[in-house]
């Protein structure tokens, strides 16, 4: 189940008795909770009908007692338990009796909606409590928004600020902020902050242009790596070295920069391979597990490389990586030699 299905449950007044929310996009969690409060909670009785519990400090009895109290002048009581260690593989001490909690979830009062929230990318699906929630309620994964859904959301935030922006410029904005970068932990909250900065910079102007985005947003690591590899493809060694040194000045770890360079080259090798086999950009996106707009950029970048040159670049990168890790080369020197050699 995704967040949109839970929003439908709220809208249709069809809340299940128990939910487990987890994932890396907590903006969606807050969006869901906002809708629940708006639909079910009267502000005058909020302290009685909406209960927050810190999962790291609670016990089975406290959770059960909170759920057993009937709602006051309302149809539903909402109990939210956040960051209960029981759901992850992490070994943390807990006062939760899993067997007792599972037994209670099977007979949870229909007037109560119990919502567990885990601010983690993964849960332990082997746990009995997870299986019990699947049988008696719903598990909602809060994933990053993708493709058109992300574009529509971004457009709506600009619109909320009374600004207009084209879809092409939205894609440019998303590339710049690095929402989908492999090393990125950016959320929709971060994107919203970046949008607010751009809108403040615009002042009374109502149309957002590419130059406004360039001035208002700091380039992500992935974006800089893409530009560096692009320069390598065009054999512009001076530009590639300049980008590399700028990243170091921005305090990006050299090890991470080189790791991202190798990752970018691997994605180019795969993109070139699938493209030559006749795969569509949509199919390639699924194969290498990146958004469609990223594949579009990758396909464009592969034009600078033949298949044999890409293989050579990847082989050289791995060779330098081994030399650095075995102490034969120092990190900065090794990466600079790699850039210089491939730019010749």
Secondary structure, 3 states (H helix, E strand, C coil): CCHHHHHHHHHCCCCCCEEEEEECCHHHHHHHHHHHHHHHCCHHHHHHHEEEEECCCCEHHHHHHHHHCCCCCCCCEEEEEECCHHHCCCCCCCECCHHHHHHHHCCCCCCEEEEEEECCCCCCCCCHHHHHHHHHCEEEEECCCCHHHHHHHHHHHHHHCCCECCHHHHHHHHHHHCCCCCCCCCCHHHHHHHHHHHHHHHCCCCECCHHHHHHHCCCCHHHHHHHHHHHHHCCCHHHHHHHHHHHHHCCCCHHHHHHHHHHHHHHHHHHHHHHHCCCCHHHHHHHHCCCHHHHHHHHHHHCCCCHHHHHHHHHHHHHHHHHHHCCCCCHHHHHHHHHHHHHC
